[in-house]
Amino acid sequence: MADSKGIKNVPDLANFLGYDSAEKLYRLKRDPEAKPSVDIVIDFTNKFDDLNLRWFLTGKGNPFEVKQSMYDTSSEVGLVNEPLPTYQLNVNKGAINEVPNNSPLVPKVVTVDHNNNEVIALVPYKAIAGYLNGYADPEFIENLPSFSLPGFAGHSHRAFEVRGQSMLPTHHSGSIAIGRSVESLDEIRDRRVYIVVTKADGIVLKRVLNRVKQDGKLILMSDNDNKTEYPNYPIDPEEVLELWYWRGSIIRESPEPGNLYHRINDMEAKLSLLQHQISHIGAQNKMMVSK
């Protein structure tokens, strides 16, 4: 494949990738332990559509492969034979181990502490754009902050900073949504909230309806009542890179209550005033009768 693009050596490859110098490529060639940076991974995947990332990151398998759809929606949902490998990243020691992966939705990199217990990697808002290219890159995930929380053990979890108003009043901009990894679309429970990592729309927090077997689509729904600005919309299942079932949020400030809350408060206030007026009139009537 490289020969067909006129690439015979490292300088040719650097020129094909648009580099002014071949030094960063020579560094990888000189040091077998060196890992490609996120930028290099992105450059290669942009230039080589059929690049096998498993081979590129681990040296295993064939350098190039025929692209397959993640799902076969002609009958029932099916998985490709060889999903991307999953890497276990020790955030304290920097060690990277490959672990079995039987589903394309399984996180491609999981983070663990020195006791081999999984910790939660946090994707801040400023890193969300990079996450779409780096979600399978151990070096990218290693540079994300990570933390542990009680009650979030025994499964892979990831945290994402929420921005926007589409999920008001239930989920507020600026909060941190924590999700548990979903390994199969069959696990989706209708109208539950999920963090959906997509190729085209980025990372979105939505309620999901699973209509893959019936119509070949997932329906993403917003909680915001303004459907003109935040409409529900379908996506193809092969657009989904990762899927996280929402388990909880870290709220940084107390949000303003919604309109319904205000209406209920106003109604309760008016009822209280009415009861007070009725009691006052009743007391006056008793006084008049006693006289």
Phi and psi in degrees as GROMACS dihedral restraints (atoms count N, CA, C in turn):
[ dihedral_restraints ]
;  ai    aj    ak    al  type     phi  dphi    fc
    3     4     5     6     1   -63.9    20    10
    4     5     6     7     1   -38.1    20    10
    6     7     8     9     1   -62.2    20    10
    7     8     9    10     1   -36.4    20    10
    9    10    11    12     1   -66.0    20    10
   10    11    12    13     1   -19.2    20    10
   12    13    14    15     1   -98.0    20    10
   13    14    15    16     1     9.1    20    10
   15    16    17    18     1    77.8    20    10
   16    17    18    19     1    21.7    20    10
   18    19    20    21     1   -98.0    20    10
   19    20    21    22     1   114.8    20    10
   21    22    23    24     1  -111.7    20    10
   22    23    24    25     1   -21.3    20    10
   24    25    26    27     1  -153.6    20    10
   25    26    27    28     1  -177.8    20    10
   27    28    29    30     1   -63.1    20    10
   28    29    30    31     1   -46.0    20    10
   30    31    32    33     1   -58.8    20    10
   31    32    33    34     1   -37.4    20    10
   33    34    35    36     1   -62.9    20    10
   34    35    36    37     1   -40.9    20    10
   36    37    38    39     1   -65.6    20    10
   37    38    39    40     1   -43.7    20    10
   39    40    41    42     1   -59.9    20    10
   40    41    42    43     1   -42.0    20    10
   42    43    44    45     1   -65.3    20    10
   43    44    45    46     1   -40.2    20    10
   45    46    47    48     1   -64.3    20    10
   46    47    48    49     1   -34.2    20    10
   48    49    50    51     1   -81.4    20    10
   49    50    51    52     1    -8.1    20    10
   51    52    53    54     1    88.1    20    10
   52    53    54    55     1    20.0    20    10
   54    55    56    57     1   -87.1    20    10
   55    56    57    58     1   143.0    20    10
   57    58    59    60     1   -73.8    20    10
   58    59    60    61     1   -26.6    20    10
   60    61    62    63     1  -136.9    20    10
   61    62    63    64     1   152.4    20    10
   63    64    65    66     1   -94.8    20    10
   64    65    66    67     1     8.1    20    10
   66    67    68    69     1   -60.9    20    10
   67    68    69    70     1   -43.3    20    10
   69    70    71    72     1   -64.3    20    10
   70    71    72    73     1   -28.6    20    10
   72    73    74    75     1   -78.3    20    10
   73    74    75    76     1   -38.4    20    10
   75    76    77    78     1   -62.8    20    10
   76    77    78    79     1   -34.0    20    10
   78    79    80    81     1   -61.1    20    10
   79    80    81    82     1   -42.4    20    10
   81    82    83    84     1   -66.2    20    10
   82    83    84    85     1   -35.2    20    10
   84    85    86    87     1   -72.6    20    10
   85    86    87    88     1   -37.1    20    10
   87    88    89    90     1   -71.9    20    10
   88    89    90    91     1   -36.8    20    10
   90    91    92    93     1  -111.8    20    10
   91    92    93    94     1   106.3    20    10
   93    94    95    96     1   -61.7    20    10
   94    95    96    97     1   -22.2    20    10
   96    97    98    99     1   -87.7    20    10
   97    98    99   100     1   -10.2    20    10
   99   100   101   102     1   -69.5    20    10
  100   101   102   103     1   143.0    20    10
  102   103   104   105     1  -109.7    20    10
  103   104   105   106     1   140.6    20    10
  105   106   107   108     1   -66.9    20    10
  106   107   108   109     1   143.8    20    10
  108   109   110   111     1   -73.0    20    10
  109   110   111   112     1   167.7    20    10
  111   112   113   114     1   -59.1    20    10
  112   113   114   115     1   -40.7    20    10
  114   115   116   117     1   -61.7    20    10
  115   116   117   118     1   -41.0    20    10
  117   118   119   120     1   -66.7    20    10
  118   119   120   121     1   -42.0    20    10
  120   121   122   123     1   -58.8    20    10
  121   122   123   124     1   -45.0    20    10
  123   124   125   126     1   -62.8    20    10
  124   125   126   127     1   -44.3    20    10
  126   127   128   129     1   -60.7    20    10
  127   128   129   130     1   -43.3    20    10
  129   130   131   132     1   -66.5    20    10
  130   131   132   133     1   -44.8    20    10
  132   133   134   135     1   -68.1    20    10
  133   134   135   136     1   -28.5    20    10
  135   136   137   138     1   -72.1    20    10
  136   137   138   139     1   -34.0    20    10
  138   139   140   141     1   -88.5    20    10
  139   140   141   142     1   -29.4    20    10
  141   142   143   144     1  -119.8    20    10
  142   143   144   145     1    95.9    20    10
  144   145   146   147     1   -63.9    20    10
  145   146   147   148     1   -28.0    20    10
  147   148   149   150     1  -102.9    20    10
  148   149   150   151     1    19.7    20    10
  150   151   152   153     1   -66.2    20    10
  151   152   153   154     1   132.1    20    10
  153   154   155   156     1   -85.0    20    10
  154   155   156   157     1   105.6    20    10
  156   157   158   159     1   -63.1    20    10
  157   158   159   160     1   -30.2    20    10
  159   160   161   162     1   -59.1    20    10
  160   161   162   163     1   -46.4    20    10
  162   163   164   165     1   -67.3    20    10
  163   164   165   166     1   -41.5    20    10
  165   166   167   168     1   -62.8    20    10
  166   167   168   169     1   -37.2    20    10
  168   169   170   171     1   -92.0    20    10
  169   170   171   172     1   -26.5    20    10
  171   172   173   174     1  -121.7    20    10
  172   173   174   175     1   -16.7    20    10
  174   175   176   177     1    83.9    20    10
  175   176   177   178     1     2.6    20    10
  177   178   179   180     1   -99.1    20    10
  178   179   180   181     1   143.7    20    10
  180   181   182   183     1    88.6    20    10
  181   182   183   184     1  -165.0    20    10
  183   184   185   186     1   -93.8    20    10
  184   185   186   187     1   144.9    20    10
  186   187   188   189     1   -59.8    20    10
  187   188   189   190     1   -35.4    20    10
  189   190   191   192     1  -129.1    20    10
  190   191   192   193     1   149.4    20    10
  192   193   194   195     1  -145.6    20    10
  193   194   195   196     1   162.0    20    10
  195   196   197   198     1   -79.6    20    10
  196   197   198   199     1   127.6    20    10
  198   199   200   201     1   -66.2    20    10
  199   200   201   202     1   137.8    20    10
  201   202   203   204     1  -123.5    20    10
  202   203   204   205     1   152.2    20    10
  204   205   206   207     1   -69.1    20    10
  205   206   207   208     1   143.5    20    10
  207   208   209   210     1   -64.4    20    10
  208   209   210   211     1   -29.0    20    10
  210   211   212   213     1  -132.9    20    10
  211   212   213   214     1   148.3    20    10
  213   214   215   216     1  -106.6    20    10
  214   215   216   217     1   104.5    20    10
  216   217   218   219     1   -96.4    20    10
  217   218   219   220     1     9.9    20    10
  219   220   221   222     1   -69.3    20    10
  220   221   222   223     1   -28.8    20    10
  222   223   224   225     1  -130.6    20    10
  223   224   225   226     1   -86.5    20    10
  225   226   227   228     1  -118.1    20    10
  226   227   228   229     1   165.5    20    10
  228   229   230   231     1   -66.1    20    10
  229   230   231   232     1   131.2    20    10
  231   232   233   234     1  -135.3    20    10
  232   233   234   235     1   158.2    20    10
  234   235   236   237     1  -106.2    20    10
  235   236   237   238     1   151.3    20    10
  237   238   239   240     1   -66.8    20    10
  238   239   240   241     1   158.8    20    10
  240   241   242   243     1   -67.3    20    10
  241   242   243   244     1   -37.9    20    10
  243   244   245   246     1  -128.2    20    10
  244   245   246   247     1    85.7    20    10
  246   247   248   249     1   -67.8    20    10
  247   248   249   250     1   164.8    20    10
  249   250   251   252     1   -58.0    20    10
  250   251   252   253     1   146.2    20    10
  252   253   254   255     1   -68.8    20    10
  253   254   255   256     1   157.7    20    10
  255   256   257   258     1  -105.2    20    10
  256   257   258   259     1   137.8    20    10
  258   259   260   261     1  -112.6    20    10
  259   260   261   262     1   134.2    20    10
  261   262   263   264     1   -96.3    20    10
  262   263   264   265     1   118.1    20    10
  264   265   266   267     1  -110.3    20    10
  265   266   267   268     1   118.4    20    10
  267   268   269   270     1   -83.6    20    10
  268   269   270   271     1   111.5    20    10
  270   271   272   273     1   -71.8    20    10
  271   272   273   274     1   -16.2    20    10
  273   274   275   276     1   -92.7    20    10
  274   275   276   277     1   -38.2    20    10
  276   277   278   279     1  -101.2    20    10
  277   278   279   280     1   -13.6    20    10
  279   280   281   282     1    75.9    20    10
  280   281   282   283     1    10.1    20    10
  282   283   284   285     1   -77.9    20    10
  283   284   285   286     1   145.3    20    10
  285   286   287   288     1  -126.0    20    10
  286   287   288   289     1   124.3    20    10
  288   289   290   291     1  -124.4    20    10
  289   290   291   292     1   140.6    20    10
  291   292   293   294     1   -86.0    20    10
  292   293   294   295     1   134.1    20    10
  294   295   296   297     1  -123.7    20    10
  295   296   297   298     1   157.3    20    10
  297   298   299   300     1   -59.1    20    10
  298   299   300   301     1   145.9    20    10
  300   301   302   303     1  -142.6    20    10
  301   302   303   304     1   115.0    20    10
  303   304   305   306     1  -106.7    20    10
  304   305   306   307     1     5.7    20    10
  306   307   308   309     1  -145.5    20    10
  307   308   309   310     1   140.9    20    10
  309   310   311   312     1   -68.9    20    10
  310   311   312   313     1   -16.0    20    10
  312   313   314   315     1   -87.0    20    10
  313   314   315   316     1   -14.1    20    10
  315   316   317   318     1   -62.9    20    10
  316   317   318   319     1   137.2    20    10
  318   319   320   321     1   -52.4    20    10
  319   320   321   322     1   135.3    20    10
  321   322   323   324     1   -77.9    20    10
  322   323   324   325     1   -21.0    20    10
  324   325   326   327     1  -135.8    20    10
  325   326   327   328     1   126.0    20    10
  327   328   329   330     1  -116.0    20    10
  328   329   330   331     1   143.8    20    10
  330   331   332   333     1  -107.8    20    10
  331   332   333   334     1   136.6    20    10
  333   334   335   336     1  -131.2    20    10
  334   335   336   337     1   160.2    20    10
  336   337   338   339     1   -94.8    20    10
  337   338   339   340     1  -170.5    20    10
  339   340   341   342     1   -67.3    20    10
  340   341   342   343     1   -17.6    20    10
  342   343   344   345     1   -94.4    20    10
  343   344   345   346     1    10.0    20    10
  345   346   347   348     1    67.5    20    10
  346   347   348   349     1    22.1    20    10
  348   349   350   351     1   -93.3    20    10
  349   350   351   352     1   135.1    20    10
  351   352   353   354     1   -66.2    20    10
  352   353   354   355     1   140.0    20    10
  354   355   356   357     1  -115.9    20    10
  355   356   357   358     1   166.5    20    10
  357   358   359   360     1   -96.9    20    10
  358   359   360   361     1   115.2    20    10
  360   361   362   363     1   -79.3    20    10
  361   362   363   364     1   135.8    20    10
  363   364   365   366     1  -104.4    20    10
  364   365   366   367     1   127.9    20    10
  366   367   368   369     1  -103.5    20    10
  367   368   369   370     1    97.4    20    10
  369   370   371   372     1   -68.0    20    10
  370   371   372   373     1   163.4    20    10
  372   373   374   375     1   -57.2    20    10
  373   374   375   376     1   -39.2    20    10
  375   376   377   378     1   -67.5    20    10
  376   377   378   379     1   -16.5    20    10
  378   379   380   381     1  -101.2    20    10
  379   380   381   382     1    -0.5    20    10
  381   382   383   384     1   -64.4    20    10
  382   383   384   385     1   -42.6    20    10
  384   385   386   387     1   -61.2    20    10
  385   386   387   388     1   -42.6    20    10
  387   388   389   390     1   -68.3    20    10
  388   389   390   391     1   -26.6    20    10
  390   391   392   393     1   -63.9    20    10
  391   392   393   394     1   -32.4    20    10
  393   394   395   396     1   -62.7    20    10
  394   395   396   397     1   -28.8    20    10
  396   397   398   399     1   -97.3    20    10
  397   398   399   400     1   -23.9    20    10
  399   400   401   402     1  -106.9    20    10
  400   401   402   403     1     5.8    20    10
  402   403   404   405     1   -62.7    20    10
  403   404   405   406     1   -23.9    20    10
  405   406   407   408     1  -103.6    20    10
  406   407   408   409     1     8.3    20    10
  408   409   410   411     1  -105.1    20    10
  409   410   411   412     1   112.6    20    10
  411   412   413   414     1   -55.1    20    10
  412   413   414   415     1   -36.6    20    10
  414   415   416   417     1   -65.4    20    10
  415   416   417   418     1   -39.2    20    10
  417   418   419   420     1   -66.0    20    10
  418   419   420   421     1   -48.4    20    10
  420   421   422   423     1   -64.3    20    10
  421   422   423   424     1   -34.5    20    10
  423   424   425   426     1   -61.3    20    10
  424   425   426   427     1   -31.1    20    10
  426   427   428   429     1   -85.9    20    10
  427   428   429   430     1    -2.4    20    10
  429   430   431   432     1   -81.8    20    10
  430   431   432   433     1   146.8    20    10
  432   433   434   435     1   -65.9    20    10
  433   434   435   436     1   152.8    20    10
  435   436   437   438     1  -140.4    20    10
  436   437   438   439     1   157.1    20    10
  438   439   440   441     1  -157.5    20    10
  439   440   441   442     1   170.3    20    10
  441   442   443   444     1  -121.2    20    10
  442   443   444   445     1   150.1    20    10
  444   445   446   447     1  -138.7    20    10
  445   446   447   448     1   139.8    20    10
  447   448   449   450     1   -64.2    20    10
  448   449   450   451     1   141.3    20    10
  450   451   452   453     1    88.4    20    10
  451   452   453   454     1    -1.2    20    10
  453   454   455   456     1  -120.3    20    10
  454   455   456   457     1    46.8    20    10
  456   457   458   459     1  -114.7    20    10
  457   458   459   460     1   166.5    20    10
  459   460   461   462     1    84.1    20    10
  460   461   462   463     1     4.6    20    10
  462   463   464   465     1  -162.2    20    10
  463   464   465   466     1   157.3    20    10
  465   466   467   468     1   -72.7    20    10
  466   467   468   469     1   129.0    20    10
  468   469   470   471     1  -126.9    20    10
  469   470   471   472     1   153.0    20    10
  471   472   473   474     1  -144.6    20    10
  472   473   474   475     1   150.1    20    10
  474   475   476   477     1  -117.1    20    10
  475   476   477   478     1   141.0    20    10
  477   478   479   480     1  -133.5    20    10
  478   479   480   481     1   135.0    20    10
  480   481   482   483     1   -76.8    20    10
  481   482   483   484     1   127.9    20    10
  483   484   485   486     1   -90.8    20    10
  484   485   486   487     1   133.4    20    10
  486   487   488   489     1  -130.9    20    10
  487   488   489   490     1   145.9    20    10
  489   490   491   492     1   107.9    20    10
  490   491   492   493     1   172.0    20    10
  492   493   494   495     1  -112.6    20    10
  493   494   495   496     1     6.9    20    10
  495   496   497   498     1   -67.2    20    10
  496   497   498   499     1   -23.6    20    10
  498   499   500   501     1  -107.1    20    10
  499   500   501   502     1    12.6    20    10
  501   502   503   504     1   -65.3    20    10
  502   503   504   505     1   145.9    20    10
  504   505   506   507     1   -95.1    20    10
  505   506   507   508     1     5.0    20    10
  507   508   509   510     1   -84.0    20    10
  508   509   510   511     1   -30.1    20    10
  510   511   512   513     1  -132.9    20    10
  511   512   513   514     1   128.6    20    10
  513   514   515   516     1  -109.3    20    10
  514   515   516   517     1   147.1    20    10
  516   517   518   519     1   -60.8    20    10
  517   518   519   520     1   135.9    20    10
  519   520   521   522     1    97.9    20    10
  520   521   522   523     1   -14.1    20    10
  522   523   524   525     1   -79.5    20    10
  523   524   525   526     1   167.4    20    10
  525   526   527   528     1  -114.5    20    10
  526   527   528   529     1   113.9    20    10
  528   529   530   531     1   -90.5    20    10
  529   530   531   532     1   131.9    20    10
  531   532   533   534     1  -110.6    20    10
  532   533   534   535     1   127.3    20    10
  534   535   536   537     1  -124.2    20    10
  535   536   537   538     1   150.5    20    10
  537   538   539   540     1   -99.7    20    10
  538   539   540   541     1   136.7    20    10
  540   541   542   543     1   -63.8    20    10
  541   542   543   544     1   142.7    20    10
  543   544   545   546     1  -111.7    20    10
  544   545   546   547     1   127.1    20    10
  546   547   548   549     1   -93.2    20    10
  547   548   549   550     1   -18.7    20    10
  549   550   551   552     1  -146.3    20    10
  550   551   552   553     1   144.9    20    10
  552   553   554   555     1   -62.8    20    10
  553   554   555   556     1   -23.2    20    10
  555   556   557   558     1   -64.3    20    10
  556   557   558   559     1   -18.7    20    10
  558   559   560   561     1   -79.5    20    10
  559   560   561   562     1   -12.0    20    10
  561   562   563   564     1   -64.6    20    10
  562   563   564   565     1   130.0    20    10
  564   565   566   567     1  -105.9    20    10
  565   566   567   568     1   122.5    20    10
  567   568   569   570     1   -53.5    20    10
  568   569   570   571     1   137.6    20    10
  570   571   572   573     1    68.9    20    10
  571   572   573   574     1     8.0    20    10
  573   574   575   576     1   -83.4    20    10
  574   575   576   577     1   160.5    20    10
  576   577   578   579     1   -91.3    20    10
  577   578   579   580     1   135.1    20    10
  579   580   581   582     1  -133.9    20    10
  580   581   582   583     1   150.0    20    10
  582   583   584   585     1   -95.0    20    10
  583   584   585   586     1   114.8    20    10
  585   586   587   588     1  -109.3    20    10
  586   587   588   589     1   117.9    20    10
  588   589   590   591     1   -95.7    20    10
  589   590   591   592     1   112.5    20    10
  591   592   593   594     1  -118.2    20    10
  592   593   594   595     1   157.7    20    10
  594   595   596   597     1   -69.5    20    10
  595   596   597   598     1   -43.5    20    10
  597   598   599   600     1   -92.8    20    10
  598   599   600   601     1   -39.0    20    10
  600   601   602   603     1  -101.1    20    10
  601   602   603   604     1     3.8    20    10
  603   604   605   606     1    75.8    20    10
  604   605   606   607     1  -143.5    20    10
  606   607   608   609     1  -105.6    20    10
  607   608   609   610     1   121.2    20    10
  609   610   611   612     1  -128.5    20    10
  610   611   612   613     1   146.5    20    10
  612   613   614   615     1  -104.4    20    10
  613   614   615   616     1   114.9    20    10
  615   616   617   618     1  -147.5    20    10
  616   617   618   619     1   158.9    20    10
  618   619   620   621     1   -80.7    20    10
  619   620   621   622     1   146.0    20    10
  621   622   623   624     1  -126.2    20    10
  622   623   624   625     1   136.6    20    10
  624   625   626   627     1  -109.8    20    10
  625   626   627   628     1   128.2    20    10
  627   628   629   630     1   -93.5    20    10
  628   629   630   631     1   106.8    20    10
  630   631   632   633     1  -123.8    20    10
  631   632   633   634     1    32.1    20    10
  633   634   635   636     1   -67.1    20    10
  634   635   636   637     1   -47.1    20    10
  636   637   638   639     1   -69.4    20    10
  637   638   639   640     1   -34.1    20    10
  639   640   641   642     1   -80.3    20    10
  640   641   642   643     1   -48.8    20    10
  642   643   644   645     1  -125.1    20    10
  643   644   645   646     1    -0.8    20    10
  645   646   647   648     1    72.9    20    10
  646   647   648   649     1    25.1    20    10
  648   649   650   651     1  -138.8    20    10
  649   650   651   652     1   154.5    20    10
  651   652   653   654     1  -105.3    20    10
  652   653   654   655     1   139.4    20    10
  654   655   656   657     1  -105.9    20    10
  655   656   657   658     1   120.7    20    10
  657   658   659   660     1   -99.0    20    10
  658   659   660   661     1   128.7    20    10
  660   661   662   663     1  -123.7    20    10
  661   662   663   664     1   138.1    20    10
  663   664   665   666     1   -95.6    20    10
  664   665   666   667     1   150.1    20    10
  666   667   668   669     1   -82.9    20    10
  667   668   669   670     1   -22.0    20    10
  669   670   671   672     1   -62.6    20    10
  670   671   672   673     1   131.4    20    10
  672   673   674   675     1   -68.3    20    10
  673   674   675   676     1   -17.2    20    10
  675   676   677   678     1   -80.0    20    10
  676   677   678   679     1    84.5    20    10
  678   679   680   681     1   -75.4    20    10
  679   680   681   682     1   -14.2    20    10
  681   682   683   684     1   -67.5    20    10
  682   683   684   685     1   -42.8    20    10
  684   685   686   687     1   -88.8    20    10
  685   686   687   688     1   -29.7    20    10
  687   688   689   690     1  -127.4    20    10
  688   689   690   691     1    68.8    20    10
  690   691   692   693     1   -74.4    20    10
  691   692   693   694     1   156.2    20    10
  693   694   695   696     1   -74.7    20    10
  694   695   696   697     1   150.5    20    10
  696   697   698   699     1  -153.3    20    10
  697   698   699   700     1   151.9    20    10
  699   700   701   702     1   -90.9    20    10
  700   701   702   703     1   153.3    20    10
  702   703   704   705     1  -136.0    20    10
  703   704   705   706     1   155.0    20    10
  705   706   707   708     1   -77.4    20    10
  706   707   708   709     1   143.4    20    10
  708   709   710   711     1   -61.5    20    10
  709   710   711   712     1   -29.7    20    10
  711   712   713   714     1   -72.0    20    10
  712   713   714   715     1    -8.9    20    10
  714   715   716   717     1   -75.8    20    10
  715   716   717   718     1   -15.4    20    10
  717   718   719   720     1   -85.7    20    10
  718   719   720   721     1   120.9    20    10
  720   721   722   723     1   -90.4    20    10
  721   722   723   724     1   -42.9    20    10
  723   724   725   726     1  -143.9    20    10
  724   725   726   727     1   156.2    20    10
  726   727   728   729     1  -140.2    20    10
  727   728   729   730     1   127.2    20    10
  729   730   731   732     1  -125.4    20    10
  730   731   732   733     1   125.5    20    10
  732   733   734   735     1   -80.7    20    10
  733   734   735   736     1   121.8    20    10
  735   736   737   738     1   -63.4    20    10
  736   737   738   739     1   126.4    20    10
  738   739   740   741     1  -111.9    20    10
  739   740   741   742     1   -20.4    20    10
  741   742   743   744     1   169.1    20    10
  742   743   744   745     1   172.2    20    10
  744   745   746   747     1  -137.5    20    10
  745   746   747   748     1   151.0    20    10
  747   748   749   750     1  -101.7    20    10
  748   749   750   751     1   116.7    20    10
  750   751   752   753     1  -100.7    20    10
  751   752   753   754     1   125.0    20    10
  753   754   755   756     1   -86.0    20    10
  754   755   756   757     1   -21.2    20    10
  756   757   758   759     1  -150.6    20    10
  757   758   759   760     1   157.5    20    10
  759   760   761   762     1   -73.8    20    10
  760   761   762   763     1   119.5    20    10
  762   763   764   765     1   -75.7    20    10
  763   764   765   766     1   157.3    20    10
  765   766   767   768     1   -68.0    20    10
  766   767   768   769     1   138.9    20    10
  768   769   770   771     1   -66.0    20    10
  769   770   771   772     1   155.4    20    10
  771   772   773   774     1   -76.7    20    10
  772   773   774   775     1   176.2    20    10
  774   775   776   777     1   -62.0    20    10
  775   776   777   778     1   -38.1    20    10
  777   778   779   780     1   -61.8    20    10
  778   779   780   781     1   -39.9    20    10
  780   781   782   783     1   -60.2    20    10
  781   782   783   784     1   -43.8    20    10
  783   784   785   786     1   -64.4    20    10
  784   785   786   787     1   -41.2    20    10
  786   787   788   789     1   -64.8    20    10
  787   788   789   790     1   -41.2    20    10
  789   790   791   792     1   -64.2    20    10
  790   791   792   793     1   -42.5    20    10
  792   793   794   795     1   -61.0    20    10
  793   794   795   796     1   -43.6    20    10
  795   796   797   798     1   -62.4    20    10
  796   797   798   799     1   -41.5    20    10
  798   799   800   801     1   -64.1    20    10
  799   800   801   802     1   -43.6    20    10
  801   802   803   804     1   -63.2    20    10
  802   803   804   805     1   -38.7    20    10
  804   805   806   807     1   -64.7    20    10
  805   806   807   808     1   -42.8    20    10
  807   808   809   810     1   -66.7    20    10
  808   809   810   811     1   -38.7    20    10
  810   811   812   813     1   -63.6    20    10
  811   812   813   814     1   -40.3    20    10
  813   814   815   816     1   -63.5    20    10
  814   815   816   817     1   -42.8    20    10
  816   817   818   819     1   -64.7    20    10
  817   818   819   820     1   -40.8    20    10
  819   820   821   822     1   -64.1    20    10
  820   821   822   823     1   -42.8    20    10
  822   823   824   825     1   -62.2    20    10
  823   824   825   826     1   -39.4    20    10
  825   826   827   828     1   -64.4    20    10
  826   827   828   829     1   -43.0    20    10
  828   829   830   831     1   -64.3    20    10
  829   830   831   832     1   -41.2    20    10
  831   832   833   834     1   -64.0    20    10
  832   833   834   835     1   -42.0    20    10
  834   835   836   837     1   -64.1    20    10
  835   836   837   838     1   -40.3    20    10
  837   838   839   840     1   -65.1    20    10
  838   839   840   841     1   -43.0    20    10
  840   841   842   843     1   -64.7    20    10
  841   842   843   844     1   -40.5    20    10
  843   844   845   846     1   -62.0    20    10
  844   845   846   847     1   -40.2    20    10
  846   847   848   849     1   -66.1    20    10
  847   848   849   850     1   -40.2    20    10
  849   850   851   852     1   -64.2    20    10
  850   851   852   853     1   -40.4    20    10
  852   853   854   855     1   -64.1    20    10
  853   854   855   856     1   -37.9    20    10
  855   856   857   858     1   -64.4    20    10
  856   857   858   859     1   -38.9    20    10
  858   859   860   861     1   -65.2    20    10
  859   860   861   862     1   -39.8    20    10
  861   862   863   864     1   -67.4    20    10
  862   863   864   865     1   -38.9    20    10
  864   865   866   867     1   -65.8    20    10
  865   866   867   868     1   -40.7    20    10
  867   868   869   870     1   -65.9    20    10
  868   869   870   871     1   -28.7    20    10
